[in-house]
Amino acid sequence: MRSARIALVTGANKGLGFALVEGMASRMGPEDLVLLTGRDARRVADAASLVARAPGTRSRVEGRVLDVTDAGAVAAMAAELHEGHGGVDIVVSNASALLTPDRPQSRQADEFIDVANGGTHAMLRSFGPVLRSGGRLIVVASSLGTLGHLDPRLQSLFDGASLDEVEKAVESWRAAVHAGSAEELGWPRWLNVPSKVAQIAAVRALAAQRRAQDVPDGTLIAAVCPGLVDTPLSRPWFDDFSQARTPAQAARPVLDLVLSERFDPAFYGELVRFGSVLPWRDGTPPKDQDRLLTP
Ligand SMILES: NC(=O)c1ccc[n+]([C@@H]2O[C@H](COP(=O)([O-])OP(=O)(O)OC[C@H]3O[C@@H](n4cnc5c(N)ncnc54)[C@H](OP(=O)(O)O)[C@@H]3O)[C@@H](O)[C@H]2O)c1
């Protein structure tokens, strides 16, 4: 019989993260524990109690405060789960700060990069070592994060990069945003694009180190794209929501990936959308920058 599993989702008090917790809680067993994490104690407690009381919930659900910009807190949570439970089985790094087109992106850059990229790096560094054999360590990225979305001048910063090199590239991008030179250097104006490329590069860096052991062990490290999801995060940036999914719909293929016993080895270290790999080199640099222009 399999032992109780532990799952953890970041940025889970709403949106896709909440739907992932709801789905895990209904598809995992009564002995399993799902940790719904977020940065605000009240919002986390409310969301966790909502899932715990939902009629479809079968597993245990607990809320935990975890601000992913606090690398010490991320490391402490990983250590706690390692000491208390011998590790963790499913980790979904999902948190994102809001980005709005009505304020200059340079003013939003620090919080956005700290959550999406600093948070991803902290999650990969701290939870990689405590992932149990057969586990899943998943970063919620986007199809906008394939390498081809970057100007060719910038691609070598992320292609085949180590995690340290990805961190350095992110800091050089952040510095360029603050110096006002980002566009001249070829960085896309919409912060979400380089941020997602860097997330996928970080996943690829960790996966490259562990592939030989993880794949035979049935352990998966991957990025996922949930498609367009109707949440406050996406609303300001797209005109057409007719094809958008609800968070619960978008969570389904991600849940299939994290809860299935086996995975296609081709998924390892790659970006997976709706059960298929999106090639790393896909994409073209965004042309319609004006739509994404901040005042
Ligand atoms: N929506 C889309 O169309 C779409 C498409 C592709 C990829 N994605 C990705 O999917 C993920 C989830 O997006 P979503 O649309 O569900 O966004 P969302 O509804 O805005 O949820 C974002 C979550 O992240 C949390 N968060 C913000 N800062 C945090 C921090 N410092 N520490 C921990 N949690 C923090 C938020 O908490 P608070 O409530 O406290 O702010 C919230 O729970 C993101 O990575 C996003 O880039 C979304």
Ligand as a Chemical Component Dictionary entry (heavy atoms), coordinates in Angstrom:
data_LIG
# 
_chem_comp.id                   LIG 
_chem_comp.type                 NON-POLYMER 
_chem_comp.pdbx_formal_charge   0 
_chem_comp.three_letter_code    LIG 
# 
loop_
_chem_comp_atom.comp_id 
_chem_comp_atom.atom_id 
_chem_comp_atom.alt_atom_id 
_chem_comp_atom.type_symbol 
_chem_comp_atom.charge 
_chem_comp_atom.model_Cartn_x 
_chem_comp_atom.model_Cartn_y 
_chem_comp_atom.model_Cartn_z 
_chem_comp_atom.pdbx_ordinal 
LIG N1  N1  N 0  -4.379 33.436 -15.908 1  
LIG C1  C1  C 0  -3.814 33.006 -17.038 2  
LIG O1  O1  O 0  -4.367 33.146 -18.144 3  
LIG C2  C2  C 0  -2.484 32.319 -16.997 4  
LIG C3  C3  C 0  -1.930 31.876 -18.206 5  
LIG C4  C4  C 0  -0.684 31.254 -18.185 6  
LIG C5  C5  C 0  -0.025 31.082 -16.982 7  
LIG N2  N2  N 1  -0.592 31.525 -15.819 8  
LIG C6  C6  C 0  0.147  31.338 -14.576 9  
LIG O2  O2  O 0  -0.669 30.635 -13.648 10 
LIG C7  C7  C 0  -0.280 31.005 -12.311 11 
LIG C8  C8  C 0  -1.512 31.365 -11.506 12 
LIG O3  O3  O 0  -2.130 32.479 -12.129 13 
LIG P1  P1  P 0  -3.620 32.951 -11.794 14 
LIG O4  O4  O 0  -4.160 33.495 -13.060 15 
LIG O5  O5  O -1 -4.326 31.901 -11.042 16 
LIG O6  O6  O 0  -3.294 34.203 -10.829 17 
LIG P2  P2  P 0  -4.100 34.815 -9.582  18 
LIG O7  O7  O 0  -5.529 34.421 -9.600  19 
LIG O8  O8  O 0  -3.755 36.274 -9.552  20 
LIG O9  O9  O 0  -3.390 34.089 -8.328  21 
LIG C9  C9  C 0  -2.065 34.384 -7.998  22 
LIG C10 C10 C 0  -1.794 33.821 -6.629  23 
LIG O10 O10 O 0  -0.425 34.115 -6.260  24 
LIG C11 C11 C 0  -0.437 34.650 -4.942  25 
LIG N3  N3  N 0  0.739  35.435 -4.598  26 
LIG C12 C12 C 0  1.062  36.703 -4.980  27 
LIG N4  N4  N 0  2.223  37.068 -4.389  28 
LIG C13 C13 C 0  2.633  36.021 -3.626  29 
LIG C14 C14 C 0  3.746  35.794 -2.790  30 
LIG N5  N5  N 0  4.683  36.744 -2.587  31 
LIG N6  N6  N 0  3.850  34.599 -2.149  32 
LIG C15 C15 C 0  2.915  33.641 -2.328  33 
LIG N7  N7  N 0  1.816  33.803 -3.096  34 
LIG C16 C16 C 0  1.691  34.986 -3.746  35 
LIG C17 C17 C 0  -1.717 35.446 -4.873  36 
LIG O11 O11 O 0  -2.041 35.718 -3.512  37 
LIG P3  P3  P 0  -2.842 37.069 -3.051  38 
LIG O12 O12 O 0  -4.303 36.753 -3.195  39 
LIG O13 O13 O 0  -2.388 37.236 -1.637  40 
LIG O14 O14 O 0  -2.406 38.172 -3.975  41 
LIG C18 C18 C 0  -2.672 34.452 -5.535  42 
LIG O15 O15 O 0  -3.041 33.462 -4.606  43 
LIG C19 C19 C 0  0.726  32.144 -12.469 44 
LIG O16 O16 O 0  2.038  31.639 -12.369 45 
LIG C20 C20 C 0  0.463  32.638 -13.869 46 
LIG O17 O17 O 0  1.571  33.291 -14.463 47 
LIG C21 C21 C 0  -1.810 32.124 -15.802 48 
# 
loop_
_chem_comp_bond.comp_id 
_chem_comp_bond.atom_id_1 
_chem_comp_bond.atom_id_2 
_chem_comp_bond.value_order 
_chem_comp_bond.pdbx_ordinal 
LIG N1  C1  SING 1  
LIG C1  O1  DOUB 2  
LIG C1  C2  SING 3  
LIG C2  C3  SING 4  
LIG C2  C21 DOUB 5  
LIG C3  C4  DOUB 6  
LIG C4  C5  SING 7  
LIG C5  N2  DOUB 8  
LIG N2  C6  SING 9  
LIG N2  C21 SING 10 
LIG C6  O2  SING 11 
LIG C6  C20 SING 12 
LIG O2  C7  SING 13 
LIG C7  C8  SING 14 
LIG C7  C19 SING 15 
LIG C8  O3  SING 16 
LIG O3  P1  SING 17 
LIG P1  O4  DOUB 18 
LIG P1  O5  SING 19 
LIG P1  O6  SING 20 
LIG O6  P2  SING 21 
LIG P2  O7  DOUB 22 
LIG P2  O8  SING 23 
LIG P2  O9  SING 24 
LIG O9  C9  SING 25 
LIG C9  C10 SING 26 
LIG C10 O10 SING 27 
LIG C10 C18 SING 28 
LIG O10 C11 SING 29 
LIG C11 N3  SING 30 
LIG C11 C17 SING 31 
LIG N3  C12 SING 32 
LIG N3  C16 SING 33 
LIG C12 N4  DOUB 34 
LIG N4  C13 SING 35 
LIG C13 C14 SING 36 
LIG C13 C16 DOUB 37 
LIG C14 N5  SING 38 
LIG C14 N6  DOUB 39 
LIG N6  C15 SING 40 
LIG C15 N7  DOUB 41 
LIG N7  C16 SING 42 
LIG C17 O11 SING 43 
LIG C17 C18 SING 44 
LIG O11 P3  SING 45 
LIG P3  O12 DOUB 46 
LIG P3  O13 SING 47 
LIG P3  O14 SING 48 
LIG C18 O15 SING 49 
LIG C19 O16 SING 50 
LIG C19 C20 SING 51 
LIG C20 O17 SING 52 
# 
